[in-house]
Amino acid sequence: MLQSFWKAAWRNIIRHRIFAVINVLGLALGICFSLVIFLVVRYEFSFDHFHPGVERIYRVGRTIAIGNLASWNASRVMPALPEALRREIPGLEDVTGFFDADDMIISAPKSKKGSSVVTSFVGESDEFSETVVVSPDYFSIFPHRWLAGNARSLQIPFQVVLTARKARQYFGQLSFDKMIGRQLLLNDSIPIYLAGVVADWTGNSDFVSDQFISQSTVAGAGLNRRYSTDSWGGGRGHADIWTFVKLSPGADPKTVLSKIDQLVKAHMPKLEDPKMQLLPLSEIHFDNSYSHDDIRKAHKPTLYGVIALAGFILILAVINFVNLSTAQSIRRSREVGIRKVLGSSRAGLTLQFLMETLVVVLFAVILSALLAPAVLKVFDNFIPLGVKLTLSGPVLAFLLGMTVLTTLLAGYYPARVISSYLPVISLKGAAEYQGNHAWTMRRCLIVFQFTISLAFIVCTLVVGEQVRYMLRTDYGYKTDAILTVGTNWRDSLRKVTVLQNKFLLVPGVAAVTREIGPPLGWGHLFRPFAGAMADSMELIEMAAGDETFVPFYAMHIMAGRNLHHTDSLREVLINETAARSFGFGSPEKAVGKFLYTSVDEKRIALPIVGVVADYHTSSFHDPIRPMVIGHLPEAETYLGVKIATANRGADFIRKTLDDIQSAYKSIYPNDDFRYRFLDESIKNMYDDEQRISLLVRSAMLVTIFISCMGLFGAALFAAEKRTREVGIRKVLGAREFQLVLLLCRDFVQLVGLAILIASPIAWWAMHHWLDNFAFRIDLGIPLFLEAGLSGMIIALLTVGFQALRAARTNPVESLRGE
């Protein structure tokens, strides 16, 4: 019986191949979109779930506060805390603390030292450190499969454990057992020895490191000042430590956290409120509230949003199928009547029509699997690198589930409708009149489809306009051809001045300034300032730069003058917002007044010598804040370099960058040359918005395509249904444009209704999205008129083609059988 159902389904698909193609394409797009989103969501939710007992593993963090002025969450804690946790806190099965050590360089003794690689500097990296300093208990919380050696060897100084991949890089195809004891060099001079090799992790993790140096090595190598494990202070002299704990089975995290607070309070009595935190390991990948995390984050609301988006698109494709299938039901009424007369039951007919749907869905699933790699490649800049399409068990299960679900959703209602026709009515040809009630439902489905499509059109226009506004608006300073170069702050600060002078000698360099960071704000300080002696201090953002800082970025001085050359902080500039915030009123009145701050617990007065126009120090999400500009030589470890690009080509810029690198290497021969362009930094600030723009634009194109295919199929069926009417009207003298208007009228009304429904929905959604921006575009009527006009034109082009084709049909052809 199934074989006969399959043959009947295939014959019907071949007979109505145009509708079959429309259905296959619509469903394939919906399933492909769902498959890609499934791959992304599954990848993001898989991070660090493969560790044994992951539900009991927590990272210890803390909240750092500066009085009542500011606070932030830190992902690393005091270096002495892990050992104190081991000794003093019950209910902990394992504790480990480790340092990230990207400034440590491990090399093979006989390897030739190559030139440093030029990389683009992006501040905090989104990948975890390749090299970490660990104790043996690291491998208790993060177990690795040992290929040679064991964790106990890390109790000995000058030992290192490597992953298999890293060991192969150093020692080639030598067996792992024979690698044990081989010598490597730490920082080009300190001999260390390979104590073990572990297998590479196959699961997805945010803490992927390849080189594990024993913690006892730092004392023997003279690095204990930076990597001290007995300091409760942390800070510049002591690297803060990553600390993870594994709770004993049944232990309450809140109780353990309370005990950690008490422990820290006992060792750091000056802290009134330690504010320690426990964050589950499985949540680290999604928690973006911690500073200096060095981990790429996923955004759960966005993931849930794209899941909903995939659902919407799949529903649109299913609606498309239902719409066309019910439209074709009148054609098959006689077939249903004959089958029922010959003994077919309604259940058997329903099963047959579900089989036809299954065939279409199978073609759509195969096509979607073929399209998915291309979609992943198109969006590779916005999709995590680890997302790939492989026919693994979960992917096959997903495709099977989509096949069953889509078949039931798309096929059950049309199958029940078609199988419900009575033989007496269908064989008399009256089913056409009986089927007219389905036209109301098809109208509702068309309106629903175009409502979604038009809402996406409005969202695409709004998001695109906001992104363009943010990228093209004047930030209050020049950004073209400016790069920021970082220096080694642990080295002599005098070298920064020497490097500044060397950069000025490069032929392609127009200007150089010394700074703590560019005006964009990632390198700014927050210092306490007051506008009068009696005022209480408040934390104000401060940009540190010398007298070249303001002219270098072409900032506009509204009143007063620029900073003079000094060797310390002796005078300041402020912005307009600061002038109002401190109560000075106009910029002119602020010049000559004083700001008060604390230096070495002494209150000092700094004259305000000028007021600069407000400029953006962060993204357009944030309002412009009060800003102070002053010269702090000890903090200005970055250099801003402006390249003279006027009438110059790409070769000149590359040559200039090479010369800048050579000048840098002459001062810092052992450091990588790191830089970033300021205009690229601004673009990077809006990566999330650009991802949203691309996602919404893609969803718009897919929904419009699916909706237009449905409208095309409905128009094709309507034109065929009204062939005789069109022929009679032509015989009676109707013109082609009148017939086109007649055939398009119903669809234009439906699209117009969709515009009226979609506009307030889109306005509400975009109004709430724009509320996240302090600087935003206006949601004006022209945007909605543009979206509505675009939707109407798309609908008219889709329907008009079929209407014109029907209007040009020779009436002799349509009325031949009358």
Secondary structure, DSSP 8 states (H G I E B T S, - for coil): -HHHHHHHHHHHHHHTHHHHHHHHHHHHHHHHHHHHHHHHHHHHTTTT--STTGGGEEEEEEEEEETTTEEEEES-B-TTHHHHHHHH-TTEEEEEEEEE-TT--EE-TTS-------EE--SS-SS--SEEEE-TTHHHHS---EEEE-GGGGGSTTEEEEEHHHHHHHHTT--HHHHTT-EEEETTTEEEEEEEEE----S--S---SEEEETTHHHHTT-TTTS-SS-SS-SSSS--BEEEEEE-TT--HHHHHHHHHHHHHHH-TT-S---EEEEEGGGTTT---EES--S----HHHHHHHHHHHHHHHHHHHHHHHHHHHHGGGTTHHHHHHHHHTT--HHHHHHHHHHHHHHHHHHHHHHHHHHHHHHHHHTTTTS-TT------HHHHHHHHHHHHHHHHHHHHHHHHHHHT--HHHHHTTTHHHHGGGHHHHHHHHHHHHHHHHHHHHHHHHHHHHHHHHHHHS--SS--TTEEEEE--TTS-THHHHHHHHHHHTSTTEEEEEEESS-TTSTT-EEEEEESSTTS--EEEEEEEB-TTHHHHTT--EEEE------SS---EEEEHHHHHHTT--SHHHHTT-EEEEEETTEEEEEEEEEEE----SS-TTS----EEEE--TTT--EEEEEE--TT--HHHHHHHHHHHHHHHHHH-TTS--EEEEHHHHHHHHTHHHHHHHHHHHHHHHHHHHHHHHHHHHHHHHHHHHTHHHHHHHHHTT--HHHHHHHHHHHHHHHHHHHHHHHHHHHHHHHHHHHTT-SS-----HHHHHHHHHHHHHHHHHHHHHHHHHHHTS-HHHHTTT-
